[in-house]
Amino acid sequence: MIRYLRLLFLGLVGLTLLVVALANRAPVSVRLLPEDLAALTGLTWEMSLPLFVVIFGGIVAGVLIGFVWEWFREMKHRSTASVKAREVARLERELAVLKDTVSVPKDDVLALLEKR
């Protein structure tokens, strides 16, 4: 049931994106710099694209920037978790060694009794 709801939702999102794309087919000029600043610097790069490409490109760029931002923001949490995981592994190894040394009987008779 949930799978069908997910497919329905994705279908509606796809249909909405298609309608937005069809409604915004008019070409627009995308410039690197404003005209006055471009004339001053000599960087007059310009491209004509459909408006929906500009809209969807902006959405994709925003999502990617957000992912990278969060990845950098959470880096300290990941490094702390890595340090703690190494510490836990070290302590578990130390505990296993201590259990082995404590549980080893000093007497052969006690060792035979513990095996049963």
MDAnalysis code that builds the backbone (N, CA, C; Angstrom):
import MDAnalysis as mda
import numpy as np

u = mda.Universe.empty(348, n_residues=116, atom_resindex=np.repeat(np.arange(116), 3), trajectory=True)
u.add_TopologyAttr("name", ["N", "CA", "C"] * 116)
u.add_TopologyAttr("resid", np.arange(1, 117))
u.add_TopologyAttr("resname", ["MET", "ILE", "ARG", "TYR", "LEU", "ARG", "LEU", "LEU", "PHE", "LEU", "GLY", "LEU", "VAL", "GLY", "LEU", "THR", "LEU", "LEU", "VAL", "VAL", "ALA", "LEU", "ALA", "ASN", "ARG", "ALA", "PRO", "VAL", "SER", "VAL", "ARG", "LEU", "LEU", "PRO", "GLU", "ASP", "LEU", "ALA", "ALA", "LEU", "THR", "GLY", "LEU", "THR", "TRP", "GLU", "MET", "SER", "LEU", "PRO", "LEU", "PHE", "VAL", "VAL", "ILE", "PHE", "GLY", "GLY", "ILE", "VAL", "ALA", "GLY", "VAL", "LEU", "ILE", "GLY", "PHE", "VAL", "TRP", "GLU", "TRP", "PHE", "ARG", "GLU", "MET", "LYS", "HIS", "ARG", "SER", "THR", "ALA", "SER", "VAL", "LYS", "ALA", "ARG", "GLU", "VAL", "ALA", "ARG", "LEU", "GLU", "ARG", "GLU", "LEU", "ALA", "VAL", "LEU", "LYS", "ASP", "THR", "VAL", "SER", "VAL", "PRO", "LYS", "ASP", "ASP", "VAL", "LEU", "ALA", "LEU", "LEU", "GLU", "LYS", "ARG"])
u.atoms.positions = np.array([
    [0.832, -1.196, 0.000],
    [0.000, 0.000, 0.000],
    [0.875, 1.259, 0.000],
    [1.884, 1.263, 0.869],
    [2.768, 2.425, 0.947],
    [3.517, 2.598, -0.380],
    [3.884, 1.473, -0.999],
    [4.592, 1.538, -2.276],
    [3.734, 2.229, -3.331],
    [2.458, 1.909, -3.357],
    [1.570, 2.542, -4.330],
    [1.370, 4.025, -4.036],
    [1.297, 4.373, -2.755],
    [1.186, 5.793, -2.394],
    [2.442, 6.551, -2.815],
    [3.617, 5.909, -2.634],
    [4.862, 6.547, -3.036],
    [4.895, 6.742, -4.546],
    [4.480, 5.727, -5.289],
    [4.444, 5.855, -6.744],
    [3.451, 6.927, -7.192],
    [2.317, 6.998, -6.537],
    [1.339, 8.039, -6.838],
    [1.916, 9.424, -6.565],
    [2.595, 9.568, -5.435],
    [3.212, 10.853, -5.087],
    [4.276, 11.238, -6.120],
    [5.141, 10.286, -6.486],
    [6.172, 10.576, -7.475],
    [5.560, 10.910, -8.828],
    [4.478, 10.236, -9.182],
    [3.785, 10.557, -10.418],
    [3.219, 11.974, -10.409],
    [2.634, 12.371, -9.288],
    [2.101, 13.738, -9.168],
    [3.215, 14.780, -9.224],
    [4.348, 14.489, -8.574],
    [5.483, 15.418, -8.631],
    [5.988, 15.528, -10.066],
    [6.103, 14.396, -10.759],
    [6.545, 14.416, -12.152],
    [5.584, 15.179, -13.052],
    [4.300, 14.973, -12.837],
    [3.296, 15.691, -13.620],
    [3.366, 17.196, -13.352],
    [3.551, 17.566, -12.095],
    [3.674, 18.987, -11.742],
    [4.904, 19.602, -12.404],
    [6.035, 18.895, -12.379],
    [7.245, 19.407, -13.028],
    [7.052, 19.534, -14.527],
    [6.338, 18.604, -15.126],
    [6.061, 18.665, -16.560],
    [5.189, 19.877, -16.895],
    [4.175, 20.122, -16.080],
    [3.293, 21.276, -16.308],
    [4.070, 22.580, -16.149],
    [4.929, 22.661, -15.140],
    [5.749, 23.867, -14.948],
    [6.679, 24.059, -16.143],
    [7.259, 22.977, -16.622],
    [8.169, 23.075, -17.772],
    [7.427, 23.535, -19.019],
    [6.247, 22.996, -19.248],
    [5.479, 23.403, -20.430],
    [4.989, 24.843, -20.327],
    [4.690, 25.309, -19.122],
    [4.196, 26.672, -18.944],
    [5.328, 27.698, -19.039],
    [6.585, 27.275, -18.896],
    [7.714, 28.211, -18.884],
    [8.732, 27.843, -19.960],
    [8.253, 27.756, -21.203],
    [9.125, 27.391, -22.311],
    [9.788, 28.591, -22.969],
    [9.395, 29.787, -22.620],
    [9.924, 30.980, -23.281],
    [11.423, 31.120, -23.010],
    [12.200, 31.485, -24.037],
    [13.642, 31.629, -23.822],
    [13.963, 32.905, -23.037],
    [14.952, 32.792, -22.179],
    [15.433, 33.944, -21.411],
    [16.948, 34.012, -21.580],
    [17.490, 35.210, -21.461],
    [18.939, 35.394, -21.550],
    [19.544, 35.279, -20.158],
    [20.531, 34.416, -20.047],
    [21.251, 34.257, -18.785],
    [22.638, 34.837, -19.012],
    [22.968, 35.874, -18.223],
    [24.264, 36.542, -18.360],
    [25.122, 36.272, -17.140],
    [26.434, 36.254, -17.359],
    [27.372, 36.064, -16.262],
    [27.393, 37.291, -15.359],
    [27.385, 38.473, -15.936],
    [27.423, 39.738, -15.191],
    [26.388, 40.701, -15.770],
    [25.968, 41.706, -14.991],
    [25.093, 42.739, -15.567],
    [25.806, 43.435, -16.735],
    [25.037, 44.035, -17.638],
    [25.594, 44.604, -18.869],
    [26.681, 45.635, -18.605],
    [26.459, 46.558, -17.678],
    [27.455, 47.605, -17.416],
    [28.751, 47.014, -16.875],
    [28.634, 46.091, -15.943],
    [29.819, 45.472, -15.356],
    [30.522, 44.566, -16.377],
    [29.744, 43.907, -17.244],
    [30.328, 43.062, -18.283],
    [31.119, 43.898, -19.285],
    [30.595, 45.071, -19.638],
    [31.315, 45.953, -20.556],
    [32.597, 46.462, -19.917],
    [32.574, 46.708, -18.633],
    [33.746, 47.204, -17.922],
    [34.831, 46.132, -17.825],
    [34.448, 44.893, -17.516],
    [35.424, 43.818, -17.329],
    [35.730, 43.052, -18.613],
    [34.895, 43.135, -19.594],
    [35.107, 42.404, -20.841],
    [34.553, 40.992, -20.807],
    [33.870, 40.618, -19.739],
    [33.268, 39.286, -19.620],
    [31.806, 39.372, -20.044],
    [31.553, 39.160, -21.324],
    [30.198, 39.328, -21.862],
    [29.555, 37.984, -22.177],
    [29.748, 37.002, -21.332],
    [29.172, 35.677, -21.556],
    [27.661, 35.759, -21.410],
    [26.937, 35.183, -22.363],
    [25.478, 35.186, -22.340],
    [24.976, 33.922, -23.022],
    [23.878, 33.379, -22.492],
    [23.299, 32.168, -23.066],
    [21.781, 32.298, -23.024],
    [21.128, 31.809, -24.066],
    [19.676, 31.829, -24.119],
    [19.158, 30.432, -23.792],
    [18.355, 30.340, -22.736],
    [17.820, 29.060, -22.261],
    [16.321, 29.191, -22.014],
    [15.592, 28.071, -22.088],
    [14.181, 28.110, -21.677],
    [14.097, 28.398, -20.167],
    [13.056, 29.095, -19.772],
    [12.920, 29.503, -18.376],
    [12.863, 28.305, -17.435],
    [12.214, 27.201, -17.859],
    [12.116, 26.057, -16.957],
    [13.486, 25.433, -16.674],
    [14.418, 25.522, -17.633],
    [15.775, 25.018, -17.392],
    [16.454, 25.863, -16.317],
    [16.247, 27.169, -16.380],
    [16.829, 28.060, -15.374],
    [16.215, 27.778, -13.999],
    [14.901, 27.582, -13.955],
    [14.220, 27.308, -12.678],
    [14.698, 25.989, -12.090],
    [14.679, 24.918, -12.892],
    [15.096, 23.605, -12.387],
    [16.581, 23.587, -12.055],
    [17.390, 24.299, -12.845],
    [18.825, 24.400, -12.541],
    [19.072, 25.088, -11.209],
    [18.284, 26.123, -10.926],
    [18.405, 26.802, -9.633],
    [18.017, 25.900, -8.478],
    [16.971, 25.095, -8.674],
    [16.548, 24.165, -7.620],
    [17.631, 23.115, -7.375],
    [18.171, 22.552, -8.454],
    [19.218, 21.529, -8.315],
    [20.456, 22.126, -7.655],
    [20.850, 23.322, -8.074],
    [22.018, 23.971, -7.471],
    [21.786, 24.231, -5.981],
    [20.594, 24.665, -5.616],
    [20.283, 24.897, -4.202],
    [20.336, 23.631, -3.378],
    [19.821, 22.541, -3.926],
    [19.853, 21.266, -3.204],
    [21.293, 20.802, -3.022],
    [22.100, 20.894, -4.088],
    [23.501, 20.476, -3.990],
    [24.281, 21.336, -2.997],
    [24.061, 22.626, -3.021],
    [24.728, 23.509, -2.061],
    [24.292, 23.153, -0.640],
    [23.023, 22.857, -0.440],
    [22.534, 22.454, 0.878],
    [23.158, 21.151, 1.355],
    [23.294, 20.167, 0.458],
    [23.938, 18.898, 0.830],
    [25.385, 19.123, 1.250],
    [26.117, 19.898, 0.458],
    [27.525, 20.157, 0.784],
    [27.626, 20.924, 2.098],
    [26.777, 21.901, 2.296],
    [26.775, 22.688, 3.531],
    [26.549, 21.789, 4.742],
    [25.565, 20.913, 4.654],
    [25.273, 19.991, 5.763],
    [26.415, 19.006, 5.988],
    [27.040, 18.553, 4.915],
    [28.154, 17.629, 5.048],
    [29.292, 18.283, 5.817],
    [29.605, 19.549, 5.492],
    [30.640, 20.267, 6.235],
    [30.207, 20.547, 7.671],
    [28.934, 20.875, 7.869],
    [28.442, 21.182, 9.208],
    [28.495, 19.961, 10.115],
    [28.217, 18.795, 9.567],
    [28.183, 17.577, 10.375],
    [29.534, 16.889, 10.469],
    [30.568, 17.461, 9.887],
    [31.885, 16.836, 9.900],
    [32.399, 16.657, 11.327],
    [32.169, 17.638, 12.193],
    [32.658, 17.515, 13.576],
    [31.930, 16.388, 14.310],
    [30.654, 16.184, 14.004],
    [29.910, 15.099, 14.639],
    [30.418, 13.738, 14.165],
    [30.711, 13.634, 12.866],
    [31.246, 12.371, 12.339],
    [32.621, 12.069, 12.910],
    [33.459, 13.098, 13.058],
    [34.794, 12.848, 13.606],
    [34.708, 12.460, 15.076],
    [33.809, 13.077, 15.830],
    [33.623, 12.706, 17.235],
    [33.115, 11.268, 17.333],
    [32.178, 10.891, 16.491],
    [31.661, 9.522, 16.499],
    [32.755, 8.523, 16.143],
    [33.616, 8.885, 15.209],
    [34.719, 7.999, 14.830],
    [35.689, 7.813, 15.990],
    [36.002, 8.896, 16.689],
    [36.909, 8.806, 17.853],
    [36.275, 7.947, 18.932],
    [35.004, 8.148, 19.196],
    [34.315, 7.353, 20.224],
    [34.240, 5.877, 19.831],
    [34.029, 5.592, 18.556],
    [33.970, 4.197, 18.105],
    [35.324, 3.514, 18.289],
    [36.398, 4.226, 17.976],
    [37.736, 3.658, 18.200],
    [37.986, 3.423, 19.684],
    [37.536, 4.356, 20.532],
    [37.709, 4.198, 21.975],
    [36.913, 3.008, 22.498],
    [35.696, 2.845, 22.017],
    [34.871, 1.706, 22.432],
    [35.528, 0.395, 22.004],
    [36.053, 0.347, 20.782],
    [36.725, -0.871, 20.315],
    [37.951, -1.178, 21.172],
    [38.712, -0.140, 21.518],
    [39.889, -0.339, 22.368],
    [39.480, -0.858, 23.737],
    [38.438, -0.273, 24.318],
    [37.987, -0.700, 25.637],
    [37.418, -2.126, 25.605],
    [36.743, -2.483, 24.524],
    [36.232, -3.853, 24.402],
    [37.374, -4.862, 24.310],
    [38.413, -4.498, 23.554],
    [39.584, -5.394, 23.487],
    [40.244, -5.529, 24.859],
    [40.356, -4.407, 25.558],
    [40.959, -4.428, 26.891],
    [40.118, -5.265, 27.854],
    [38.808, -5.151, 27.773],
    [37.919, -5.929, 28.625],
    [38.038, -7.417, 28.306],
    [38.139, -7.761, 27.034],
    [38.290, -9.170, 26.657],
    [39.591, -9.742, 27.214],
    [40.664, -8.951, 27.169],
    [41.936, -9.403, 27.723],
    [41.816, -9.583, 29.230],
    [41.176, -8.639, 29.903],
    [41.018, -8.744, 31.353],
    [40.159, -9.941, 31.730],
    [39.108, -10.217, 30.971],
    [38.266, -11.380, 31.258],
    [39.057, -12.673, 31.082],
    [39.897, -12.726, 30.056],
    [40.696, -13.926, 29.824],
    [41.701, -14.140, 30.944],
    [42.319, -13.074, 31.400],
    [43.329, -13.236, 32.454],
    [42.686, -13.532, 33.792],
    [41.510, -12.998, 34.048],
    [40.832, -13.238, 35.325],
    [40.199, -14.620, 35.350],
    [39.666, -15.071, 34.227],
    [38.927, -16.325, 34.220],
    [39.830, -17.558, 34.110],
    [41.094, -17.358, 33.818],
    [42.001, -18.498, 33.725],
    [42.264, -19.022, 35.141],
    [41.884, -20.263, 35.392],
    [42.113, -20.808, 36.740],
    [43.591, -21.108, 36.954],
    [44.025, -20.946, 38.191],
    [45.427, -21.164, 38.541],
    [45.718, -22.637, 38.844],
    [44.697, -23.413, 39.012],
    [44.871, -24.803, 39.421],
    [44.295, -25.718, 38.351],
    [44.973, -26.841, 38.078],
    [44.503, -27.777, 37.064],
    [43.185, -28.427, 37.456],
    [42.988, -28.651, 38.727],
    [41.753, -29.279, 39.200],
    [40.584, -28.330, 38.975],
    [40.781, -27.048, 39.269],
    [39.710, -26.067, 39.047],
    [39.403, -25.928, 37.548],
    [40.433, -26.034, 36.722],
    [40.211, -25.952, 35.289],
    [39.352, -27.114, 34.802],
    [39.593, -28.293, 35.318],
    [38.780, -29.454, 34.935],
    [37.350, -29.317, 35.401],
    [37.160, -28.743, 36.593],
    [35.821, -28.549, 37.115],
    [35.038, -27.499, 36.311],
    [35.724, -26.458, 35.864],
    [35.062, -25.384, 35.104],
    [34.669, -25.838, 33.706],
    [35.377, -26.811, 33.137],
    [35.064, -27.294, 31.796],
    [33.751, -28.033, 31.765],
    [33.313, -28.570, 32.898],
    [32.053, -29.299, 32.925],
    [30.941, -28.348, 32.981],
])
